[in-house]
């Protein structure tokens, strides 16, 4: 590798193998499959996912590599597929696959890089280390792949690959847990995890950005109290002070502005985040929402393909874009997004059955394609699990709306507003509620003064 290690020289606690199968002049596109979790515990899924995604992030820092976004490989997660088959389906020159096993303070990671066309293993390595070496493993994997593909890292790439998000492994573990809860909108647990991460490392910029995101969502969904905005902006400021280039801090600012219906500022910050990091988590979600909330449906539609390419592994990203397509009269394209979202939601519930948000969104998706019995079952389960969650209740109302059950939809909207939902802009535009748009009771509901605690629409 460029750092001076000799080809094939194993590091402490690792065995490796590099072959001459990689041609010097060939497109260097790499698809990183989600590593297999060999720990035997569903509790370790968040760590497996986080580790895989961070390896993708490390490799994306190498300019001469073309990385496939997470959304492109999500459908292969936990499936019995071979690397050459994945390479052929994605048209990827190389596929990185591996496994992770955690046992106490020990971490075993096995990896191999396969050339799709020849089925040759270009590079393989096994790491048997202490957990505190997790960042070193990610660094070594990125450098070893560059070496195997005969890519010389620039000085800037050397520096960025060597950067660590934190020196504290336990803080990193809490951060990964928090990110996992945030994706499912379990906001209380997400906040606790990010707070624990910062207690262990006060300079963990990503964890501060995580807190800012939670504050924005809490203000939007639960309580429209100024202290959530104040705390969120302070956390975003702290993240930026630690890492001025952190895209996630910009995405968090976008979320905070969106929650206050400052759509133009939300759009500006989300665009800035995406300029710095094209697959920045949550940025396309809030950008699509800001376009939809401000009635800029054509702008949202223009971004559909790019948003799904970069963030299609996050089931939350589909919603504002599918709704914008419907508002633009592009029903068939919206159905295509619904189908992709349905697959993502079903896959999520296979892995995480307790994900209530995924369950209520799946109920909504089933209703949109006429699977009313399946939709009703998912809806009833989700509402029973979170009877006071205004976002779950709102999506339940939308689901009834898609099934043209006007009385049930209106009743659920009343409960939604009582629970603190306040995004009446969204409610008035939501095509899922089209069956109510001429109903006097619905018009009275959306004309009411926003409640004192805020929530958002189907997201």
Secondary structure, DSSP 8 states (H G I E B T S, - for coil): -TTS--TT---TTEEEEE-S-S-SSS--EEEE---EE-SS-GGGHHHHHHHHHHHHHHHHTSTT-EE--HHHHGGGTT----HHHHHHHHT-SEEEEEEEEEETTEEEEEEEEEETTT--EEEEEEEEEEGGGHHHHHHHHHHHHHHHTT----HHHHHHHH--S-S-HHHHHHHHHHHHHHHTT-HHHHHHHHHHHHHH-TT-HHHHHHHHHHHHHHHHHT---HHHHHHHHHHHHHHHHH-TT-HHHHHHHHHHHHHTT-HHHHHHHHHHHHHH-TT-TTHHHHHHHHHHHTT-HHHHHHTHHHHHHHHTTSGGGHHHHHHHHHHTT-HHHHHHHHHHHHHHHHHHHHH-TT-HHHHHHHHHHHHHTT-HHHHHHHHHHHHHH-TT-HHHHHHHHHHHHHTT-HHHHHHHHHHHHHTT---HHHHHH-GGGGGGTT-HHHHHHHHS---SS---S--
